[in-house]
């Protein structure tokens, strides 16, 4: 979420916003993966929706709008006194800086940001799943990676500054 919203979510500090975002993404993935008869027989949706796909989608949209709109408003407040985009700008800042024909209305901006969150989460989740599967199948790679992480990071979490010294981790991710 750092490159999209310009912040990393700390579950202890941003507990409520993080919980809401996590619930929204989870519900979105469940809806995408759910079998829906009306995908194959569209006329059926008018009277048969046992998984409540339509109702759940209709309930999800306002929750997404509320969350993303609040983030946009936070950025607007932060940037109201700046005329130029800074080097530390995130994707929201870039969208807000668009002028003329390129300027997006609020609905389009919400749709673009939601797509960035949702598709980015899906990609990271799939990559993580594949890396974990490959590490299970190759315990020697897992052991070497664990050794590198222990030597460079120790017991704390990995931070961006560690990445140049985690060459084996980078190789594992690139290989998958």
C-alpha positions in Angstrom: 0.0 0.0 0.0 3.0 2.2 0.4 3.3 3.2 -3.3 -0.4 3.6 -3.7 -1.4 5.5 -0.5 2.0 6.6 0.7 1.8 4.7 3.9 2.5 1.4 5.4 -0.2 0.0 7.6 0.9 -0.8 11.2 -1.8 -3.0 12.7 -1.1 -1.5 16.1 -1.3 2.2 15.1 -3.7 2.0 12.2 -5.8 -0.8 13.7 -9.3 0.3 12.6 -8.3 1.4 9.0 -6.2 -1.7 8.6 -9.0 -4.0 9.8 -11.5 -2.3 7.4 -9.1 -2.6 4.5 -8.3 -6.2 5.2 -12.0 -7.1 5.5 -12.8 -5.3 2.2 -10.0 -7.0 0.3 -11.0 -10.4 1.8 -14.7 -9.9 0.8 -13.6 -8.8 -2.7 -11.5 -11.9 -3.2 -14.3 -14.2 -1.9 -16.7 -12.6 -4.3 -14.3 -13.0 -7.3 -13.7 -16.6 -6.4 -17.3 -17.6 -5.7 -19.2 -19.7 -8.2 -22.0 -17.6 -9.6 -24.7 -19.3 -11.7 -25.6 -16.0 -13.3 -22.1 -15.8 -14.9 -23.3 -18.7 -17.2 -27.1 -18.0 -17.2 -27.5 -14.2 -16.7 -31.3 -14.4 -16.6 -31.1 -16.6 -13.5 -29.8 -13.7 -11.4 -33.2 -12.1 -11.3 -34.6 -14.9 -9.0 -31.8 -17.2 -7.9 -28.7 -16.0 -6.1 -28.0 -18.6 -3.3 -24.6 -17.1 -2.4 -26.0 -13.6 -2.3 -23.3 -12.4 -4.8 -25.3 -9.4 -6.0 -26.3 -8.3 -2.4 -22.7 -8.7 -1.2 -21.3 -6.7 -4.1 -23.9 -4.0 -3.5 -22.9 -3.9 0.2 -19.1 -3.8 -0.7 -19.2 -0.8 -3.0 -20.1 1.8 -0.4 -17.5 0.4 2.0 -14.8 0.7 -0.7 -16.0 4.2 -1.6 -15.9 5.4 2.0 -12.4 4.0 2.7 -10.8 5.3 -0.6 -12.6 8.7 -0.4 -11.2 9.2 3.2 -7.7 8.5 1.9 -8.1 10.9 -1.0 -9.4 13.6 1.4 -6.3 13.0 3.7 -4.1 13.6 0.7 -6.0 16.7 -0.4 -5.6 18.2 3.1 -1.9 17.3 3.1 -1.3 18.8 -0.3 -3.6 21.9 -0.2 -0.7 24.3 0.2 1.7 22.7 -2.3 1.6 23.7 -6.0 4.0 21.0 -7.2 4.3 17.3 -6.7 7.1 16.3 -4.4 9.7 13.5 -5.0 8.0 11.6 -2.2 4.6 11.6 -4.0 2.6 8.4 -4.1 0.0 7.3 -6.6 -2.8 9.3 -5.0 -0.8 12.5 -5.1 -0.1 11.9 -8.8 -3.8 11.3 -9.6 -4.7 14.5 -7.6 -2.1 16.5 -9.6 -3.6 15.8 -13.0 -5.1 18.8 -14.7 -7.2 19.6 -17.8 -8.5 16.6 -19.8 -6.4 14.2 -17.8 -8.1 15.2 -14.5 -10.1 12.3 -13.0 -13.5 12.8 -11.3 -13.9 11.4 -7.9 -15.7 8.2 -9.0 -13.0 7.4 -11.6 -10.2 8.1 -9.0 -11.9 5.7 -6.5 -12.1 3.0 -9.2 -8.5 3.4 -10.2 -7.2 3.3 -6.6 -9.4 0.3 -5.7 -8.1 -1.5 -8.8 -4.5 -0.7 -7.7 -5.1 -2.0 -4.2 -7.0 -5.1 -5.3 -4.8 -6.2 -8.2 -1.6 -5.4 -6.2 -2.8 -7.5 -3.3 -3.7 -10.4 -5.6 -0.2 -10.3 -7.3 1.6 -10.2 -4.0 -0.5 -13.0 -2.5 0.1 -15.2 -5.6 3.9 -14.5 -5.5 4.1 -15.3 -1.8 2.1 -18.5 -2.3 4.5 -19.7 -5.1 7.6 -18.7 -3.2 6.4 -20.7 -0.1 5.5 -23.7 -2.2 8.9 -23.7 -3.9 10.6 -23.4 -0.5 8.7 -26.4 0.8 9.8 -28.4 -2.2 13.4 -27.3 -1.9 14.5 -27.4 1.8 18.1 -26.7 0.9 17.0 -23.3 -0.6 14.8 -22.7 2.4 17.8 -23.4 4.8 20.1 -21.1 2.9 17.5 -18.3 2.7 16.8 -18.7 6.5 20.5 -18.4 7.2 20.8 -15.2 5.1 17.8 -13.7 6.8 19.1 -14.6 10.3 22.5 -13.1 9.5 21.2 -9.8 8.0 17.9 -9.2 9.8 18.1 -11.2 13.0 14.9 -11.2 15.0 13.4 -8.0 13.7 11.3 -7.5 10.6 12.8 -6.9 7.2 13.0 -3.2 6.1 13.7 -1.7 2.8 17.3 -0.8 3.9 18.1 -4.5 4.3 17.3 -5.4 0.6 20.8 -4.6 -0.9 22.3 -7.1 1.6 19.6 -9.8 0.9 20.9 -11.0 -2.5 19.8 -14.6 -2.0 16.3 -13.5 -1.1 16.1 -11.3 -4.2 17.3 -14.3 -6.3 14.7 -16.6 -4.9 11.9 -14.1 -5.6 13.1 -13.4 -9.1 13.4 -17.1 -9.8 9.8 -17.8 -8.9 
